[in-house]
Amino acid sequence: MKIDTEAEETIAAFQSEAGHCQSQSWISVPRNSGEGCENRKAVEEVHSVIDFADKAWREACIASKKHIPAGYTYLGQLIGHDMGHSVPISQVPYAVRPGDAGSSPSKRHNAIENPLTLETLYGAGPRVLPHLYDQKTLLFRINPMSVITLPHRRDDPSVRAIADARNRDVHILHRITAIMMRYHNRVAQQFHDALDPALKDRRMLAFSMARNHVLHSWHAIIRADFLPQFLDPQVATMSMEELRQYRVIDSVTMQHGLMRAFHALPREAYKFPELRDLGALVLRSPQKHERKLSSWPLDWSLFFDPAREGTKTGISASFSPAFRPRGGVTIDELDARTARDLGPQGLDGPDIQAVLARMPSHWSGRLAPATLARDFTQKVAAPLGLELTEAEVERCHIHLILMIEAQLYGENGRFGPLGSLLLRCKIEDAIANVRMIDPSAVAPTLPRPRRFVQIINTVNS
């Protein structure tokens, strides 16, 4: 079959969204240097580029940042999935939302319609997703003590009772997702028991009340447990009035800038308490049964209690070389592919510039490219015989800028001030846009957790 020119152009457009250049750099090609891998290679030959996923570099960068219990890595991943699911616009048709028409067209679309409503957990609800919910009880199809979600067929473990398959990406995230589903079921049953048996649609009422209660718990945990792990202390104590002075970044900058900085968190191995390699925990194929993984005993206090001697992590200017989600490619290479396809996303982006303009000068001044390059070279790169140049900072993708800032100015593994402002403003804005009810009067004895480990203890009690 002969493919005409128009068809070839269409296929090329689809391929460009997926990112087919194999060799990627963590810096952008200069805006005036053209496209393609050849130009990128020429750029790198001019100056030796720091390999953020190099083993020696990783060990040097993470050494002073290991303060955050490793479970927050995967709690953060679930929050990221709740905030957005970025898909190329060539792959999924979508409707323009209010406010989109006047903005410049993006190459990506956020497939999560309602950020921070646990859409990643609930999907479209029990009436639409019978594979996810028991149609009599309207509870999640999961056993009270299940470690992971249940497959529907023994010969095909990819078909599971899970709303968002991304929540299987790493086995620890899969376990956290199962815990949230079990927490909902426990709460829903308590609402069902508290409601008048004569009520019509008693099960649906219990489901709806439980979903609202779980969402209240989710927002409380994000604010009281998750954010304090990652925010600069001064940003964490800012009032809502102060925060409203800063622009909230758009969804593309959030998903491919801010949230990609969290890719610095995964460690090479984790204490379960037995040491388990990250490579064994990453899902290589949806056909994987995970039977052996789910049989491994896991002490959750090692993942969430800072007082325990569990694996610790933090935001640094490095990636674990063991973090290879797909096809043996390191995460920094995958991030670089997406960043290249999206176009430049650096310090000079309008959202970032608007935030920098409002920041105190002693914060924003040290993020000037020349200053950032000089300080990073002196304090981090030079001891390893390397250098970060001003030109590289100007071409650097924003998620790496946030990692560099965290390496220099983040306390105890936290983001620096810019990363902290972007994160807190985006989270608070998303929460403020959520509309829900408080059904606690119906079942006043229900738990009101403010830390994720409290949810774990509730479902395991």
N, C-alpha and C positions, 0 to 999 in steps of 0.2 A: 504494500500500500504506500502510495506516495503522499508525503505530508507537505502541504503548500506552505508558502512563506508566512502567511498570517498564523497558521497553526504553530509553526516553529517559534514565532515570536511569543505566542501565548504560553507554550511549554516553557520557554525561557523565563517568562515572568513568574511562573509557578516555582521554577527551580531557584530563582534568585531569592525568593522568600525563605527557602529552606537552608541556604548557605552551603554551597557546594565547593568552596575553596578549601582545600585540606589544610594548608599551612596558614596559621593565623597568628597575629601578634596581639599583645595586650594593649598596644597603642594604635591609634587610627592612622590611616594613610593621610598625609597632609592634604588639605582640601584642594590644593592646586596641582596635585601630582597625578591625577587621573585615577583609574580603577585597576583592580586585578592584583593577583598574587605577585606578579613580577615587580610592580611598583613597591609593594610592601617589603619584598626581599631586598630591594635596593635601599630602602630606608634603613632596614636593620643592619645592612653591611656598613653603613656610615658610622654607626655607633653600636657597641655591644649592648643588647637589650637585656635588662634584668629578667630572669626566669622566675616568676612568682611561685611556680610549682616545683622548683628545684629542692631536693631534699635538704641540703645544707642550708639554703636560704630559709626554708620553712622552719627548720629547727632554731635558727638564730632569731627569727621574727616572733615565733610563738612563745619563746622561752619566758619572756616577761609579761605575757598576756594571759596565762593560764589561771584564770580566777573564777570563771563562770561555769557552774555545773553543766555537763555536756547535754543533759536532757533539754535544755533551753534551745539548743540547736534545732531539735525536731519539733518542739512546741512552736518555735518561730517559723518552721517550714509549714506547719498546719495553718498558722496565721497568714502566711504569705499566700497559701492556696485559697484561704477564705477572702483575701483581698482581691485576688485576680487570677485569671488564667489567660495568658497572652497567646493569641493565635494569629498567624498571618492572614491578612484580609483576603488573600487569594484562595485560601482553603475553606473558609466558613463565611457564607453570606450573613449579613447582619443589618439591622435597621439603625438609621442615624438617630441618636438620642438628642434630647433638648440640649442646646449649647454646643453640639458637635459641628453644626453646619458652618459656622463662621470660622472654625479653627482650621489650621493647615491639615491636609490629609495625612493620616498616619499609616504606616505599613502593618500595624498590629491592631488587634481589637481585643478588648477585655470581655471574655466570654462569661465571667461572673457578673450577673445582672445586679446583685444586691450585696455589695462588699460588707464584710464583718457581720453577716447574719447567719453564719454557719451553713450557707448554701453548699459549701464543699462537703458537709456532713449529711445534710438532709435532702439535697437535690430538690426535686419538684414536689416531694411529699408522698404520702402513702397511697393516695388515689391514682397517682401517675406511675409509681415505681413499685409494682407488686413483687419484683425480684428482691427489693431492698426491705420491704415491710411485710410482716404477716398480715394477711387481709382480714383476719378475725380480731386480732388484738391491736392491730396498727402499731405494734412494737417493731423495732429493728429485728431482722432475722439474725440474731446472734445469741449464743448461749450465755447464761449468767456469768460463767467463769471463762469464756473464750478468750484466748490470748490474741488471736487475729480474727479477721472476718471469715465467714464460711463460704466455701465454694458450693455452687449449685450442682455441679457434676464432678464425679470422681475422676473422669478421664479428661476434664478440661478445667484446671484450677484458675484460668483467666476469667471465667464467668463467676463473679463473687457478689455477695451481698454488700456492696460498697458503692457509694454514690459517685465518688471521684477517684478514678484509678490512679491518679498521681499520688494519692495517699498510701500507695503501696511502694513508692519509689525506694524507700529505705525501710528495713524491717522495724527499726525503732519507731519510725513514724506510723507504720502500720499498727503497731501495738497501741500507740497513743490514740489513733483513730478508733480502734476497738474499745478502748476505755471510755471515750466520749459517747459512743453508741450505747454501751452498757449503762453509763450514767443517765442518759436520757431514758432508757427503759425503766430503770429503778424509779426515777422521778415520775414518769408517766403512770406507773402502777400505783404510786402513792396518791396521785391526783385521782385516778380511777376509783380507788378505795374510798376517798373522801367525798366523791360526788354522789348525789342521790341516785340509787339504782333505777329509779323510774324515769330518769332523764333520757330523752331521745338523743341519739348520737353521743352517748356517754364516752365511748372510746375515742371518738374524734375530738371531743372536748378535752379529754385527758391528754391526747397527743398535743393539741394546740397549746394548752397551758404548760405542759412540760417543755415544749420547744421554747416558749417565752422565758420560762424559768432558767433553762439551760443557757439561753443567750445572755440573760442577766449575769449568770455565773461566769460565762466566757468573757464578757466585757470587764467584769471585776478582776478576773485573773490577768487579763492583758494589762490593765492599769496598775494593779497592785503587786503583781508577781513578775510578769515578763518585762515590761518597760524599765523598771528599776535596775534590771540586770545590764541594760545596754545604754541607758541615757547618761550623758554627762550630768553630774550632780546639779550644776547651775541650771541646766535646761529642765531637769526633772522637777525643780522647785518653782519654775515660772508659773505665774497665774494664767488662767485662760485669757484674760484681757491682754496680757503680754504676748501670748502665742498668736492671738488674732492679728497682730501686726505683721506676721510673716505669711508670705504666699504659700499655698498648699500646692505641692507638685502635681502634675498630671499623672494619669494612670500608667503611661508608657515610661516616664521617668521613674515612677515608683517601682514598677515591676522589673525594668531592665537596668535601673540605676541603683536605687536604694536597696531593694531586696536581694540583688545579686551580690552585694557586699557581704551578706550572710553566708555566702559560699566559702568565706574564709574560716567558718567555724568547724566543719567536720574534722575529726581527728583520725589518725591512722588506725587506732584501735581503742576499744572501750572496755572498762571493767564491768562485768555483768554480775557477780564479781570475777568470774573467769575472764581472762583477756580475750576479746573477740575482735578480729580484724574487720576494718570498715569494708574491705572488698567483699567479704562474705555476707555483709548485711545489705549491700546494694542489689536491688532487683535487676537481674540481667535480662529476664524474659518474663512476660506475664504468665507463661506456662509453668513457672516454678511453683511447686507445691508449698514450700516453706514449712514442711512438717518438722524437719530437723531444727530449723531456726526457732520455731515456736516452742520446741521442747527445752531450749536452753533456759535455765533459771535466771531471772533478772531481778536484782535488788534495786527497786526504783529510787530508794533514798540515795544511792550512789549517783544517780542521775540528776537529782534535784536538791539535795541537801548540801549546802556549801561547807558544812562542818564535817561531812564525811570525806574520806580519802578516795573519792571517785575520780573519774576522768574529768579534767577541767579544760576549758577552751576560752577563746576571746577573739575579738575582731583584731586582725593584724594585716600587714601588707604581704600576705602569703596564702597559698592554698596547699592542702595536703596532696602530695603526688598520688596518694592512694584513692583520691576521690575521682573516679572515672565512671560516670553514670551510664554512658552508652558507647559501645563499640571500642572500648579501650582508650577513648580520648579523654584527656584531663579536663576538669571543669573550666579552667581558665581558657582553654582553647574553644570550648563550646560557647562560653560567654562572649569571647572575641568574635566568633562567627555571627552571633545574633546582633552584637553591637555594630558590626560592620554593615549588616543588612539594613539596620535601622537608620544609619547615617550618624553623623557626629553627635555625641552626647557628652559634652565636657563642661568645664567650669564656665564657659561662655554661654551656656544655654540660658534662655530667658527666665525660666523658673529659678534656676540656681543663682543667676545674677540678681534677681529680685530679693532672694533671701540674703545673699551676701551684703546687699546695700543696706539692709536693716540691722545686720549684726553689729555688735560693738567692734570698733576698729581694731582692738587688740586680738580679736578672733579672726576677722576677715583679712586683716593685713598679712598675717602669716600664711594665708592661702593664695597669695599672689604667686604666679608660676615661678618666678625667679627665686622668691623666698622659700617656697615649698621645696623646690629642687635643691637649693643650697642646704637647707636644714636636714632634709632626708638623706642627702649624700653624706653630710658630716656625721650624723648620729646613727645611721643605719647601714647605708651602702658602702661607704669608704672602708670600714673595718673588714669587709669581705672583698675588698679590691674592686668595687663597682662604683658606678656613678649614675645618678638620675639627672638629666639635663632639663633646662627650662623648656626647650622645644618638645621634649617628651611629655612633660606635664601638660603643655598646651594641647597635645594630641590625645591625652589620656582619657579613657572612658570614665564616666563619673563614679561608677562603683569602685574603681581602683583609686580614684581621688579620695573617696571616703575611707578606704582601707589605709591609704597612706596617712591621712589625717589621724586616724585612730592609732596607727603605729606610733606617731609622734606625740599626740596630745590626748589620747584616750586613757582614762584612768581604769586600771584593773580590768582590762579587756573590753572596756566600753567604747562606743563611738566617740569621736571628737565632737565639738560643738555643732559643726555644720551637719554631720550625719545625724546627731541627736535631734536637732531642730526639724530636719526633713522627716524623720521617723515619727516624732511625737505629734507634729502638726498633721501629718497624713492620717495617723491612727485616730486622733481626736476628731478630725473632720469626718472620718468614716463613721465613727460611733455617733456623732451628733446627727448624722443623716438617717440613722436607724429609728424606725417607729415601732414600738412594742408596748405590751401591757405588763403589769406586775400582778401575777395571779397568786401571790403568796398567801393572801387572805383565805383562800380555799384550803390550803394545807400549810398552816403557819409553822409546823415543825420541820419543814424541809430544810436540808442543809443549804447554807449560803457560802460556799467556798470562795476564798480570795487568793488561794495558792493552788497550783495544779496538783501538787502532791496530796492535797485534801480530797480532790476528786478521786485520785487513785486509791486512797485509803477507804473512801466511801464505797466504791464498787467492789473492793476486795474484802470488805468486812463481812 
